[in-house]
Amino acid sequence: MERKFNRGGSRGGPRRDFDSGPREMHKATCAECGKECEVPFKPSGDRPVYCRECYANKRPRRF
């Protein structure tokens, strides 16, 4: 008898469906420049939120 294991995702976790439609965006204010922006998560207020440009400047550069 042949056994087939279906793990779902490539790392053994549940498979995420990335084609489920547009993400719900939430308004936020960038902690760095103060510009209003939208993020794909609901800000909780206990951590800083950055706009796309400020977030890109904070990430370490890849060589």
mmCIF file as Biopython writes it, N, C-alpha, C and O atoms, coordinates in Angstrom:
data_model
#
loop_
_atom_site.group_PDB
_atom_site.id
_atom_site.type_symbol
_atom_site.label_atom_id
_atom_site.label_alt_id
_atom_site.label_comp_id
_atom_site.label_asym_id
_atom_site.label_entity_id
_atom_site.label_seq_id
_atom_site.pdbx_PDB_ins_code
_atom_site.Cartn_x
_atom_site.Cartn_y
_atom_site.Cartn_z
_atom_site.occupancy
_atom_site.B_iso_or_equiv
_atom_site.auth_seq_id
_atom_site.auth_asym_id
_atom_site.pdbx_PDB_model_num
ATOM 1   N N  . MET A ? 1  ? 0.851  -1.181 0.000  1.0 0.0 1  A 1 
ATOM 2   C CA . MET A ? 1  ? 0.000  0.000  0.000  1.0 0.0 1  A 1 
ATOM 3   C C  . MET A ? 1  ? 0.894  1.241  0.000  1.0 0.0 1  A 1 
ATOM 4   O O  . MET A ? 1  ? 1.786  1.361  0.840  1.0 0.0 1  A 1 
ATOM 5   N N  . GLU A ? 2  ? 0.660  2.158  -0.932 1.0 0.0 2  A 1 
ATOM 6   C CA . GLU A ? 2  ? 1.456  3.366  -1.047 1.0 0.0 2  A 1 
ATOM 7   C C  . GLU A ? 2  ? 0.816  4.478  -0.229 1.0 0.0 2  A 1 
ATOM 8   O O  . GLU A ? 2  ? -0.391 4.705  -0.316 1.0 0.0 2  A 1 
ATOM 9   N N  . ARG A ? 3  ? 1.623  5.168  0.564  1.0 0.0 3  A 1 
ATOM 10  C CA . ARG A ? 3  ? 1.122  6.292  1.371  1.0 0.0 3  A 1 
ATOM 11  C C  . ARG A ? 3  ? 1.529  7.599  0.712  1.0 0.0 3  A 1 
ATOM 12  O O  . ARG A ? 3  ? 2.661  7.746  0.251  1.0 0.0 3  A 1 
ATOM 13  N N  . LYS A ? 4  ? 0.622  8.522  0.671  1.0 0.0 4  A 1 
ATOM 14  C CA . LYS A ? 4  ? 0.912  9.857  0.163  1.0 0.0 4  A 1 
ATOM 15  C C  . LYS A ? 4  ? 0.617  10.849 1.269  1.0 0.0 4  A 1 
ATOM 16  O O  . LYS A ? 4  ? -0.455 10.831 1.874  1.0 0.0 4  A 1 
ATOM 17  N N  . PHE A ? 5  ? 1.577  11.705 1.519  1.0 0.0 5  A 1 
ATOM 18  C CA . PHE A ? 5  ? 1.413  12.708 2.563  1.0 0.0 5  A 1 
ATOM 19  C C  . PHE A ? 5  ? 1.191  14.065 1.915  1.0 0.0 5  A 1 
ATOM 20  O O  . PHE A ? 5  ? 1.972  14.490 1.065  1.0 0.0 5  A 1 
ATOM 21  N N  . ASN A ? 6  ? 0.156  14.720 2.307  1.0 0.0 6  A 1 
ATOM 22  C CA . ASN A ? 6  ? -0.142 16.052 1.809  1.0 0.0 6  A 1 
ATOM 23  C C  . ASN A ? 6  ? 0.037  17.026 2.963  1.0 0.0 6  A 1 
ATOM 24  O O  . ASN A ? 6  ? -0.816 17.124 3.845  1.0 0.0 6  A 1 
ATOM 25  N N  . ARG A ? 7  ? 1.141  17.736 2.948  1.0 0.0 7  A 1 
ATOM 26  C CA . ARG A ? 7  ? 1.431  18.658 4.039  1.0 0.0 7  A 1 
ATOM 27  C C  . ARG A ? 7  ? 0.840  20.040 3.819  1.0 0.0 7  A 1 
ATOM 28  O O  . ARG A ? 7  ? 0.780  20.831 4.760  1.0 0.0 7  A 1 
ATOM 29  N N  . GLY A ? 8  ? 0.416  20.346 2.647  1.0 0.0 8  A 1 
ATOM 30  C CA . GLY A ? 8  ? -0.149 21.657 2.372  1.0 0.0 8  A 1 
ATOM 31  C C  . GLY A ? 8  ? 0.898  22.603 1.839  1.0 0.0 8  A 1 
ATOM 32  O O  . GLY A ? 8  ? 0.986  22.785 0.624  1.0 0.0 8  A 1 
ATOM 33  N N  . GLY A ? 9  ? 1.699  23.215 2.698  1.0 0.0 9  A 1 
ATOM 34  C CA . GLY A ? 9  ? 2.724  24.160 2.278  1.0 0.0 9  A 1 
ATOM 35  C C  . GLY A ? 9  ? 4.073  23.484 2.113  1.0 0.0 9  A 1 
ATOM 36  O O  . GLY A ? 9  ? 4.225  22.300 2.412  1.0 0.0 9  A 1 
ATOM 37  N N  . SER A ? 10 ? 5.032  24.229 1.646  1.0 0.0 10 A 1 
ATOM 38  C CA . SER A ? 10 ? 6.350  23.659 1.393  1.0 0.0 10 A 1 
ATOM 39  C C  . SER A ? 10 ? 7.119  23.393 2.678  1.0 0.0 10 A 1 
ATOM 40  O O  . SER A ? 10 ? 8.074  22.616 2.667  1.0 0.0 10 A 1 
ATOM 41  N N  . ARG A ? 11 ? 6.731  24.013 3.776  1.0 0.0 11 A 1 
ATOM 42  C CA . ARG A ? 11 ? 7.413  23.805 5.052  1.0 0.0 11 A 1 
ATOM 43  C C  . ARG A ? 11 ? 6.582  22.971 6.010  1.0 0.0 11 A 1 
ATOM 44  O O  . ARG A ? 11 ? 6.890  22.918 7.201  1.0 0.0 11 A 1 
ATOM 45  N N  . GLY A ? 12 ? 5.574  22.343 5.538  1.0 0.0 12 A 1 
ATOM 46  C CA . GLY A ? 12 ? 4.780  21.469 6.385  1.0 0.0 12 A 1 
ATOM 47  C C  . GLY A ? 12 ? 3.595  22.143 7.055  1.0 0.0 12 A 1 
ATOM 48  O O  . GLY A ? 12 ? 2.798  21.478 7.718  1.0 0.0 12 A 1 
ATOM 49  N N  . GLY A ? 13 ? 3.468  23.453 6.891  1.0 0.0 13 A 1 
ATOM 50  C CA . GLY A ? 13 ? 2.355  24.168 7.504  1.0 0.0 13 A 1 
ATOM 51  C C  . GLY A ? 13 ? 1.172  24.241 6.572  1.0 0.0 13 A 1 
ATOM 52  O O  . GLY A ? 13 ? 1.218  23.718 5.458  1.0 0.0 13 A 1 
ATOM 53  N N  . PRO A ? 14 ? 0.121  24.879 7.013  1.0 0.0 14 A 1 
ATOM 54  C CA . PRO A ? 14 ? -1.053 25.012 6.141  1.0 0.0 14 A 1 
ATOM 55  C C  . PRO A ? 14 ? -0.739 25.889 4.937  1.0 0.0 14 A 1 
ATOM 56  O O  . PRO A ? 14 ? 0.062  26.819 5.021  1.0 0.0 14 A 1 
ATOM 57  N N  . ARG A ? 15 ? -1.369 25.585 3.842  1.0 0.0 15 A 1 
ATOM 58  C CA . ARG A ? 15 ? -1.146 26.334 2.609  1.0 0.0 15 A 1 
ATOM 59  C C  . ARG A ? 15 ? -1.920 27.638 2.664  1.0 0.0 15 A 1 
ATOM 60  O O  . ARG A ? 15 ? -3.098 27.655 3.020  1.0 0.0 15 A 1 
ATOM 61  N N  . ARG A ? 16 ? -1.250 28.743 2.306  1.0 0.0 16 A 1 
ATOM 62  C CA . ARG A ? 16 ? -1.905 30.045 2.243  1.0 0.0 16 A 1 
ATOM 63  C C  . ARG A ? 16 ? -2.320 30.310 0.812  1.0 0.0 16 A 1 
ATOM 64  O O  . ARG A ? 16 ? -1.557 30.050 -0.118 1.0 0.0 16 A 1 
ATOM 65  N N  . ASP A ? 17 ? -3.503 30.815 0.634  1.0 0.0 17 A 1 
ATOM 66  C CA . ASP A ? 17 ? -4.006 31.112 -0.704 1.0 0.0 17 A 1 
ATOM 67  C C  . ASP A ? 17 ? -3.753 32.583 -0.999 1.0 0.0 17 A 1 
ATOM 68  O O  . ASP A ? 17 ? -4.428 33.455 -0.452 1.0 0.0 17 A 1 
ATOM 69  N N  . PHE A ? 18 ? -2.782 32.859 -1.862 1.0 0.0 18 A 1 
ATOM 70  C CA . PHE A ? 18 ? -2.424 34.237 -2.160 1.0 0.0 18 A 1 
ATOM 71  C C  . PHE A ? 18 ? -3.306 34.859 -3.238 1.0 0.0 18 A 1 
ATOM 72  O O  . PHE A ? 18 ? -3.167 36.046 -3.535 1.0 0.0 18 A 1 
ATOM 73  N N  . ASP A ? 19 ? -4.195 34.092 -3.817 1.0 0.0 19 A 1 
ATOM 74  C CA . ASP A ? 19 ? -5.089 34.622 -4.838 1.0 0.0 19 A 1 
ATOM 75  C C  . ASP A ? 19 ? -6.497 34.815 -4.295 1.0 0.0 19 A 1 
ATOM 76  O O  . ASP A ? 19 ? -7.473 34.590 -5.010 1.0 0.0 19 A 1 
ATOM 77  N N  . SER A ? 20 ? -6.611 35.226 -3.050 1.0 0.0 20 A 1 
ATOM 78  C CA . SER A ? 20 ? -7.929 35.356 -2.427 1.0 0.0 20 A 1 
ATOM 79  C C  . SER A ? 20 ? -8.544 36.733 -2.653 1.0 0.0 20 A 1 
ATOM 80  O O  . SER A ? 20 ? -9.574 37.046 -2.056 1.0 0.0 20 A 1 
ATOM 81  N N  . GLY A ? 21 ? -7.934 37.565 -3.502 1.0 0.0 21 A 1 
ATOM 82  C CA . GLY A ? 21 ? -8.490 38.867 -3.791 1.0 0.0 21 A 1 
ATOM 83  C C  . GLY A ? 21 ? -7.659 39.968 -3.154 1.0 0.0 21 A 1 
ATOM 84  O O  . GLY A ? 21 ? -6.613 39.697 -2.563 1.0 0.0 21 A 1 
ATOM 85  N N  . PRO A ? 22 ? -8.117 41.203 -3.270 1.0 0.0 22 A 1 
ATOM 86  C CA . PRO A ? 22 ? -7.350 42.323 -2.732 1.0 0.0 22 A 1 
ATOM 87  C C  . PRO A ? 22 ? -7.336 42.317 -1.203 1.0 0.0 22 A 1 
ATOM 88  O O  . PRO A ? 22 ? -8.302 41.925 -0.550 1.0 0.0 22 A 1 
ATOM 89  N N  . ARG A ? 23 ? -6.218 42.761 -0.667 1.0 0.0 23 A 1 
ATOM 90  C CA . ARG A ? 23 ? -6.078 42.841 0.781  1.0 0.0 23 A 1 
ATOM 91  C C  . ARG A ? 23 ? -6.824 44.040 1.326  1.0 0.0 23 A 1 
ATOM 92  O O  . ARG A ? 23 ? -6.979 45.050 0.639  1.0 0.0 23 A 1 
ATOM 93  N N  . GLU A ? 24 ? -7.283 43.930 2.548  1.0 0.0 24 A 1 
ATOM 94  C CA . GLU A ? 24 ? -7.905 45.063 3.215  1.0 0.0 24 A 1 
ATOM 95  C C  . GLU A ? 24 ? -6.794 45.961 3.730  1.0 0.0 24 A 1 
ATOM 96  O O  . GLU A ? 24 ? -5.924 45.512 4.477  1.0 0.0 24 A 1 
ATOM 97  N N  . MET A ? 25 ? -6.818 47.220 3.337  1.0 0.0 25 A 1 
ATOM 98  C CA . MET A ? 25 ? -5.786 48.165 3.732  1.0 0.0 25 A 1 
ATOM 99  C C  . MET A ? 25 ? -6.316 49.065 4.844  1.0 0.0 25 A 1 
ATOM 100 O O  . MET A ? 25 ? -7.509 49.362 4.901  1.0 0.0 25 A 1 
ATOM 101 N N  . HIS A ? 26 ? -5.412 49.495 5.729  1.0 0.0 26 A 1 
ATOM 102 C CA . HIS A ? 26 ? -5.781 50.339 6.864  1.0 0.0 26 A 1 
ATOM 103 C C  . HIS A ? 26 ? -4.936 51.605 6.851  1.0 0.0 26 A 1 
ATOM 104 O O  . HIS A ? 26 ? -3.741 51.562 6.557  1.0 0.0 26 A 1 
ATOM 105 N N  . LYS A ? 27 ? -5.560 52.722 7.169  1.0 0.0 27 A 1 
ATOM 106 C CA . LYS A ? 27 ? -4.851 54.000 7.198  1.0 0.0 27 A 1 
ATOM 107 C C  . LYS A ? 27 ? -3.975 54.073 8.440  1.0 0.0 27 A 1 
ATOM 108 O O  . LYS A ? 27 ? -4.347 53.611 9.518  1.0 0.0 27 A 1 
ATOM 109 N N  . ALA A ? 28 ? -2.785 54.676 8.254  1.0 0.0 28 A 1 
ATOM 110 C CA . ALA A ? 28 ? -1.839 54.845 9.350  1.0 0.0 28 A 1 
ATOM 111 C C  . ALA A ? 28 ? -1.014 56.096 9.085  1.0 0.0 28 A 1 
ATOM 112 O O  . ALA A ? 28 ? -1.021 56.633 7.977  1.0 0.0 28 A 1 
ATOM 113 N N  . THR A ? 29 ? -0.310 56.552 10.100 1.0 0.0 29 A 1 
ATOM 114 C CA . THR A ? 29 ? 0.604  57.671 9.969  1.0 0.0 29 A 1 
ATOM 115 C C  . THR A ? 29 ? 2.017  57.156 10.185 1.0 0.0 29 A 1 
ATOM 116 O O  . THR A ? 29 ? 2.295  56.482 11.176 1.0 0.0 29 A 1 
ATOM 117 N N  . CYS A ? 30 ? 2.904  57.473 9.262  1.0 0.0 30 A 1 
ATOM 118 C CA . CYS A ? 30 ? 4.283  57.004 9.331  1.0 0.0 30 A 1 
ATOM 119 C C  . CYS A ? 30 ? 4.968  57.588 10.560 1.0 0.0 30 A 1 
ATOM 120 O O  . CYS A ? 30 ? 4.904  58.795 10.796 1.0 0.0 30 A 1 
ATOM 121 N N  . ALA A ? 31 ? 5.622  56.738 11.341 1.0 0.0 31 A 1 
ATOM 122 C CA . ALA A ? 31 ? 6.323  57.165 12.549 1.0 0.0 31 A 1 
ATOM 123 C C  . ALA A ? 31 ? 7.601  57.932 12.223 1.0 0.0 31 A 1 
ATOM 124 O O  . ALA A ? 31 ? 8.135  58.628 13.086 1.0 0.0 31 A 1 
ATOM 125 N N  . GLU A ? 32 ? 8.099  57.817 10.992 1.0 0.0 32 A 1 
ATOM 126 C CA . GLU A ? 32 ? 9.351  58.475 10.607 1.0 0.0 32 A 1 
ATOM 127 C C  . GLU A ? 32 ? 9.105  59.857 10.007 1.0 0.0 32 A 1 
ATOM 128 O O  . GLU A ? 32 ? 9.667  60.844 10.482 1.0 0.0 32 A 1 
ATOM 129 N N  . CYS A ? 33 ? 8.268  59.938 8.963  1.0 0.0 33 A 1 
ATOM 130 C CA . CYS A ? 33 ? 8.084  61.205 8.245  1.0 0.0 33 A 1 
ATOM 131 C C  . CYS A ? 33 ? 6.742  61.878 8.536  1.0 0.0 33 A 1 
ATOM 132 O O  . CYS A ? 33 ? 6.557  63.045 8.191  1.0 0.0 33 A 1 
ATOM 133 N N  . GLY A ? 34 ? 5.811  61.174 9.157  1.0 0.0 34 A 1 
ATOM 134 C CA . GLY A ? 34 ? 4.518  61.759 9.509  1.0 0.0 34 A 1 
ATOM 135 C C  . GLY A ? 34 ? 3.488  61.743 8.389  1.0 0.0 34 A 1 
ATOM 136 O O  . GLY A ? 34 ? 2.378  62.248 8.556  1.0 0.0 34 A 1 
ATOM 137 N N  . LYS A ? 35 ? 3.851  61.163 7.246  1.0 0.0 35 A 1 
ATOM 138 C CA . LYS A ? 35 ? 2.952  61.111 6.094  1.0 0.0 35 A 1 
ATOM 139 C C  . LYS A ? 35 ? 1.867  60.053 6.334  1.0 0.0 35 A 1 
ATOM 140 O O  . LYS A ? 35 ? 2.127  59.013 6.939  1.0 0.0 35 A 1 
ATOM 141 N N  . GLU A ? 36 ? 0.657  60.329 5.854  1.0 0.0 36 A 1 
ATOM 142 C CA . GLU A ? 36 ? -0.408 59.331 5.945  1.0 0.0 36 A 1 
ATOM 143 C C  . GLU A ? 36 ? -0.166 58.263 4.886  1.0 0.0 36 A 1 
ATOM 144 O O  . GLU A ? 36 ? 0.189  58.571 3.748  1.0 0.0 36 A 1 
ATOM 145 N N  . CYS A ? 37 ? -0.363 56.995 5.274  1.0 0.0 37 A 1 
ATOM 146 C CA . CYS A ? 37 ? -0.141 55.888 4.358  1.0 0.0 37 A 1 
ATOM 147 C C  . CYS A ? 37 ? -1.157 54.791 4.643  1.0 0.0 37 A 1 
ATOM 148 O O  . CYS A ? 37 ? -1.953 54.894 5.576  1.0 0.0 37 A 1 
ATOM 149 N N  . GLU A ? 38 ? -1.120 53.744 3.833  1.0 0.0 38 A 1 
ATOM 150 C CA . GLU A ? 38 ? -1.987 52.585 4.036  1.0 0.0 38 A 1 
ATOM 151 C C  . GLU A ? 38 ? -1.116 51.349 4.190  1.0 0.0 38 A 1 
ATOM 152 O O  . GLU A ? 38 ? -0.121 51.182 3.485  1.0 0.0 38 A 1 
ATOM 153 N N  . VAL A ? 39 ? -1.506 50.488 5.120  1.0 0.0 39 A 1 
ATOM 154 C CA . VAL A ? 39 ? -0.759 49.261 5.392  1.0 0.0 39 A 1 
ATOM 155 C C  . VAL A ? 39 ? -1.710 48.075 5.351  1.0 0.0 39 A 1 
ATOM 156 O O  . VAL A ? 39 ? -2.903 48.239 5.607  1.0 0.0 39 A 1 
ATOM 157 N N  . PRO A ? 40 ? -1.203 46.865 5.029  1.0 0.0 40 A 1 
ATOM 158 C CA . PRO A ? 40 ? -2.071 45.690 4.892  1.0 0.0 40 A 1 
ATOM 159 C C  . PRO A ? 40 ? -2.365 44.981 6.216  1.0 0.0 40 A 1 
ATOM 160 O O  . PRO A ? 40 ? -2.693 43.794 6.221  1.0 0.0 40 A 1 
ATOM 161 N N  . PHE A ? 41 ? -2.251 45.697 7.333  1.0 0.0 41 A 1 
ATOM 162 C CA . PHE A ? 41 ? -2.571 45.144 8.650  1.0 0.0 41 A 1 
ATOM 163 C C  . PHE A ? 41 ? -3.166 46.258 9.491  1.0 0.0 41 A 1 
ATOM 164 O O  . PHE A ? 41 ? -2.973 47.435 9.187  1.0 0.0 41 A 1 
ATOM 165 N N  . LYS A ? 42 ? -3.875 45.908 10.531 1.0 0.0 42 A 1 
ATOM 166 C CA . LYS A ? 42 ? -4.483 46.903 11.405 1.0 0.0 42 A 1 
ATOM 167 C C  . LYS A ? 42 ? -3.465 47.298 12.472 1.0 0.0 42 A 1 
ATOM 168 O O  . LYS A ? 42 ? -3.115 46.480 13.322 1.0 0.0 42 A 1 
ATOM 169 N N  . PRO A ? 43 ? -2.984 48.545 12.437 1.0 0.0 43 A 1 
ATOM 170 C CA . PRO A ? 43 ? -1.995 48.973 13.426 1.0 0.0 43 A 1 
ATOM 171 C C  . PRO A ? 43 ? -2.571 48.908 14.845 1.0 0.0 43 A 1 
ATOM 172 O O  . PRO A ? 43 ? -3.688 49.361 15.092 1.0 0.0 43 A 1 
ATOM 173 N N  . SER A ? 44 ? -1.798 48.344 15.766 1.0 0.0 44 A 1 
ATOM 174 C CA . SER A ? 44 ? -2.273 48.195 17.143 1.0 0.0 44 A 1 
ATOM 175 C C  . SER A ? 44 ? -1.927 49.399 18.006 1.0 0.0 44 A 1 
ATOM 176 O O  . SER A ? 44 ? -2.533 49.602 19.058 1.0 0.0 44 A 1 
ATOM 177 N N  . GLY A ? 45 ? -0.948 50.207 17.565 1.0 0.0 45 A 1 
ATOM 178 C CA . GLY A ? 45 ? -0.572 51.383 18.320 1.0 0.0 45 A 1 
ATOM 179 C C  . GLY A ? 45 ? 0.610  51.160 19.240 1.0 0.0 45 A 1 
ATOM 180 O O  . GLY A ? 45 ? 1.181  52.131 19.737 1.0 0.0 45 A 1 
ATOM 181 N N  . ASP A ? 46 ? 0.999  49.924 19.485 1.0 0.0 46 A 1 
ATOM 182 C CA . ASP A ? 46 ? 2.121  49.668 20.381 1.0 0.0 46 A 1 
ATOM 183 C C  . ASP A ? 46 ? 3.459  49.546 19.650 1.0 0.0 46 A 1 
ATOM 184 O O  . ASP A ? 46 ? 4.504  49.438 20.292 1.0 0.0 46 A 1 
ATOM 185 N N  . ARG A ? 47 ? 3.438  49.561 18.318 1.0 0.0 47 A 1 
ATOM 186 C CA . ARG A ? 47 ? 4.661  49.498 17.519 1.0 0.0 47 A 1 
ATOM 187 C C  . ARG A ? 47 ? 4.594  50.557 16.432 1.0 0.0 47 A 1 
ATOM 188 O O  . ARG A ? 47 ? 3.502  50.888 15.968 1.0 0.0 47 A 1 
ATOM 189 N N  . PRO A ? 48 ? 5.746  51.105 16.007 1.0 0.0 48 A 1 
ATOM 190 C CA . PRO A ? 48 ? 5.738  52.125 14.952 1.0 0.0 48 A 1 
ATOM 191 C C  . PRO A ? 48 ? 5.351  51.529 13.604 1.0 0.0 48 A 1 
ATOM 192 O O  . PRO A ? 48 ? 5.623  50.364 13.315 1.0 0.0 48 A 1 
ATOM 193 N N  . VAL A ? 49 ? 4.714  52.353 12.795 1.0 0.0 49 A 1 
ATOM 194 C CA . VAL A ? 49 ? 4.324  51.973 11.435 1.0 0.0 49 A 1 
ATOM 195 C C  . VAL A ? 49 ? 5.035  52.932 10.489 1.0 0.0 49 A 1 
ATOM 196 O O  . VAL A ? 49 ? 5.063  54.139 10.729 1.0 0.0 49 A 1 
ATOM 197 N N  . TYR A ? 50 ? 5.610  52.394 9.412  1.0 0.0 50 A 1 
ATOM 198 C CA . TYR A ? 50 ? 6.349  53.205 8.461  1.0 0.0 50 A 1 
ATOM 199 C C  . TYR A ? 50 ? 5.706  53.141 7.081  1.0 0.0 50 A 1 
ATOM 200 O O  . TYR A ? 50 ? 5.150  52.116 6.688  1.0 0.0 50 A 1 
ATOM 201 N N  . CYS A ? 51 ? 5.791  54.262 6.346  1.0 0.0 51 A 1 
ATOM 202 C CA . CYS A ? 51 ? 5.318  54.277 4.964  1.0 0.0 51 A 1 
ATOM 203 C C  . CYS A ? 51 ? 6.294  53.452 4.126  1.0 0.0 51 A 1 
ATOM 204 O O  . CYS A ? 51 ? 7.352  53.053 4.613  1.0 0.0 51 A 1 
ATOM 205 N N  . ARG A ? 52 ? 5.942  53.201 2.889  1.0 0.0 52 A 1 
ATOM 206 C CA . ARG A ? 52 ? 6.762  52.360 2.002  1.0 0.0 52 A 1 
ATOM 207 C C  . ARG A ? 52 ? 8.187  52.907 1.856  1.0 0.0 52 A 1 
ATOM 208 O O  . ARG A ? 52 ? 9.150  52.142 1.909  1.0 0.0 52 A 1 
ATOM 209 N N  . GLU A ? 53 ? 8.324  54.223 1.673  1.0 0.0 53 A 1 
ATOM 210 C CA . GLU A ? 53 ? 9.641  54.812 1.458  1.0 0.0 53 A 1 
ATOM 211 C C  . GLU A ? 53 ? 10.507 54.723 2.717  1.0 0.0 53 A 1 
ATOM 212 O O  . GLU A ? 53 ? 11.673 54.339 2.630  1.0 0.0 53 A 1 
ATOM 213 N N  . CYS A ? 54 ? 9.960  55.069 3.879  1.0 0.0 54 A 1 
ATOM 214 C CA . CYS A ? 54 ? 10.735 55.021 5.122  1.0 0.0 54 A 1 
ATOM 215 C C  . CYS A ? 54 ? 11.078 53.585 5.495  1.0 0.0 54 A 1 
ATOM 216 O O  . CYS A ? 54 ? 12.169 53.323 6.001  1.0 0.0 54 A 1 
ATOM 217 N N  . TYR A ? 55 ? 10.168 52.661 5.253  1.0 0.0 55 A 1 
ATOM 218 C CA . TYR A ? 55 ? 10.447 51.250 5.539  1.0 0.0 55 A 1 
ATOM 219 C C  . TYR A ? 55 ? 11.597 50.745 4.668  1.0 0.0 55 A 1 
ATOM 220 O O  . TYR A ? 55 ? 12.467 50.017 5.145  1.0 0.0 55 A 1 
ATOM 221 N N  . ALA A ? 56 ? 11.600 51.130 3.402  1.0 0.0 56 A 1 
ATOM 222 C CA . ALA A ? 56 ? 12.665 50.714 2.493  1.0 0.0 56 A 1 
ATOM 223 C C  . ALA A ? 56 ? 14.008 51.287 2.938  1.0 0.0 56 A 1 
ATOM 224 O O  . ALA A ? 56 ? 15.036 50.627 2.791  1.0 0.0 56 A 1 
ATOM 225 N N  . ASN A ? 57 ? 14.016 52.512 3.483  1.0 0.0 57 A 1 
ATOM 226 C CA . ASN A ? 57 ? 15.266 53.115 3.946  1.0 0.0 57 A 1 
ATOM 227 C C  . ASN A ? 57 ? 15.779 52.469 5.228  1.0 0.0 57 A 1 
ATOM 228 O O  . ASN A ? 57 ? 16.981 52.515 5.489  1.0 0.0 57 A 1 
ATOM 229 N N  . LYS A ? 58 ? 14.915 51.875 6.027  1.0 0.0 58 A 1 
ATOM 230 C CA . LYS A ? 58 ? 15.314 51.235 7.282  1.0 0.0 58 A 1 
ATOM 231 C C  . LYS A ? 58 ? 15.846 49.825 7.094  1.0 0.0 58 A 1 
ATOM 232 O O  . LYS A ? 58 ? 16.599 49.333 7.934  1.0 0.0 58 A 1 
ATOM 233 N N  . ARG A ? 59 ? 15.468 49.166 6.004  1.0 0.0 59 A 1 
ATOM 234 C CA . ARG A ? 59 ? 15.898 47.784 5.762  1.0 0.0 59 A 1 
ATOM 235 C C  . ARG A ? 59 ? 17.386 47.756 5.446  1.0 0.0 59 A 1 
ATOM 236 O O  . ARG A ? 59 ? 17.889 48.661 4.781  1.0 0.0 59 A 1 
ATOM 237 N N  . PRO A ? 60 ? 18.102 46.728 5.911  1.0 0.0 60 A 1 
ATOM 238 C CA . PRO A ? 60 ? 19.520 46.617 5.557  1.0 0.0 60 A 1 
ATOM 239 C C  . PRO A ? 60 ? 19.685 46.363 4.058  1.0 0.0 60 A 1 
ATOM 240 O O  . PRO A ? 60 ? 18.888 45.653 3.443  1.0 0.0 60 A 1 
ATOM 241 N N  . ARG A ? 61 ? 20.697 46.934 3.504  1.0 0.0 61 A 1 
ATOM 242 C CA . ARG A ? 61 ? 20.967 46.789 2.067  1.0 0.0 61 A 1 
ATOM 243 C C  . ARG A ? 61 ? 21.541 45.413 1.775  1.0 0.0 61 A 1 
ATOM 244 O O  . ARG A ? 61 ? 22.358 44.899 2.538  1.0 0.0 61 A 1 
ATOM 245 N N  . ARG A ? 62 ? 21.111 44.816 0.667  1.0 0.0 62 A 1 
ATOM 246 C CA . ARG A ? 62 ? 21.662 43.528 0.220  1.0 0.0 62 A 1 
ATOM 247 C C  . ARG A ? 62 ? 22.718 43.791 -0.825 1.0 0.0 62 A 1 
ATOM 248 O O  . ARG A ? 62 ? 22.548 44.658 -1.683 1.0 0.0 62 A 1 
ATOM 249 N N  . PHE A ? 63 ? 23.791 43.059 -0.762 1.0 0.0 63 A 1 
ATOM 250 C CA . PHE A ? 63 ? 24.880 43.221 -1.720 1.0 0.0 63 A 1 
ATOM 251 C C  . PHE A ? 63 ? 24.960 42.046 -2.631 1.0 0.0 63 A 1 
ATOM 252 O O  . PHE A ? 63 ? 25.822 42.003 -3.509 1.0 0.0 63 A 1 
#
